[in-house]
Amino acid sequence: MTISAPTLEIAVLVLGLSMLMVEAFLERTDKRTLAFTAILGLAAIFAASFFVIPQPADPVATGFWSFYTADPLAIFFKRFALATTIFVLVMMIDYAPVVRESIPGATPQAGLGEFFTLPIFTCAGLMWMASAIDFVMIFVSLELVSISFYVLASFTRRNPTTLEAGVKYLILSALSTGFLVYGITWIFGVTGETNLARIAQALADPAIESGPALFGMLLVLVALGFKIAAVPFQMWVPDVYQGAPTPVTAFLSVGSKAAGFVVLLRVLQPFFILPQIERLLIAIALLTLIYGNLAALPQNNLKRLLAYSSIAHAGYLLIGVVSLAGEAVSFYLVAYLLMTLLSFAVLIVVARQTGENIEDFNGLAKRSPFLALAMLIAMASLAGVPFTAGFLGKFFIFDAALRHHQTALVIAGVITVACGFYYYLKVVRAMYWEDSPNETAVPLSGLSRAAMAALIAGIIFLGVYPQPVLNALNSPRETIPATESASAR
Amino acid sequence: MITLGHYLIVSGLLFTIGFAGVLLRRNIIIIFMSLELMLNAANLSLVAFSRFRLDAAGVPNYHAQVFVFFIITVAAAEVAVGLAIIVALYRARQTTHVEDVSTLKY
């Protein structure tokens, strides 16, 4: 049995729409049933994705297939989006009481239905983005993701901090959209095409004016830099991460970033012939690494700390992008998914009882040994301790960079990793060496416990045996914009 | 005779005015308006490129015009959501000025 790739997105959309329909008629039912349905539905679609046969993009395709590709990279990131959304929904179930408190509504369950449904539409957008090979498709799917994130980020609207974060995200994200669209305009003006492969062909022609195309590409890079939270477009990240509802923060930091990197890998493909772009990316990667890691040092709020850590990780990922290592970037993103979602899952549960600051984690090891262990593994993996997925991710990236003779980036990377150990282990110290004022265990639902156990298992398993992820991307030559552009330089 | 260059200059001006508005104005609604101006700058230059890029048979390049329709639709969706968020902010804070919205700080 085989399934054609676009069926997956259509199934996700149908799931989301039917959930909204059903929700409108169910006033009395516990809205968490919706979330369970969504988790089951997305899991079924995740399973179905293994029956999709990858087919690389055809450069002469017309109509739908000139917008859409089902290559291994695209299918891999569709699974990535589905897995992220499932874990985010599990977190949202834990977070539901907070939402209920902070939405003014006629019924006690007002708003919860939308809270559980919007991530599904975001997921469809992320999946489309993974397959987009045309600027029109990239723009539309990016906006599907952004607009549902606007609503999600300001969802708990009785909380003024959340609202402020939502407005900041709205303005800055819309600004980046403006840059994206104007950049695409200029690229179109030079090449007369919106399809990435055909843009590459047009740019390879020496008679073409590359100046305006480069200008357009710069604007597109600004917009993508915003999505992946690279310096100097990172100013929204700490505020929005801190203010948004925590499951949404987790979704933003994993889903939005991963999609940004897939688009970046695809969009850069036609432009790597231009050496200016490479120099610019190296500079951005260096700045991102240094800023993210240094600014994380003095943080006391764990959500804000994770925001700066997300900026720092964008720096490591950018090293991989500059070294044209699509495979290393994908593996790093999977590791990043596991460890970031795990730390946010623990944060949500603990923050319900105490708070979001690091000192609220004091003595967690005595109160809830399982949660403390989960956080310990997440932090160790984020810092890059051996035998965790985070370590292997960094290892693959640095290895690819060395093969590409990017020594400066590797040196900066290694120094900042050391810096990262300090702030991640600060959390571990609070959990294991500090005394806690209260000794009551943190309540934890069975579903969250299972999700956390799965994430822990994933981190350790991939840290020892990374092969399954690398195999999933089996024909890496097609997904990496490597050979031809490298030789052209 | 109006050439492609004229359209591009106007579109560049629109984009610059929009960007300057986002950076300099202090009212969130006006900032939001400036953002829409930036999108329309892109629309204008896309249509101009489409009109001046004729193929051998003299037919304009319709890719750009289709893209413009997508931009208009998406911008409308963005305005709907954006204004709702700004209204919610106004209800909570009785203000739409950026200086008053700055509790989240380093």
Interface residues (C-beta under 8 A of the other chain):
Chain A: F135 V136 F139 V140 E143 S146 I147 Y150 V151 S154 R157 R158 P160 T161 L163 E164 A165 G166 V167 K168 L170 I171 A174 L175 T177 G178 F179 V181 Y182 I184 T185 W186 F188 G189 G192 E193 T194 P238 D239 Q242 G243
Chain B: L8 S11 F15 G18 F19 V22 I28 I31 F32 L35 M38 L39 A41 A42 S45 L46 F49 R53 N61 H63 A64 V66 F67 F70 I71 V74 A77 E78 V81 G82 I85 I86 A88 L89 A92 R93 V101 S102 T103 L104 Y106
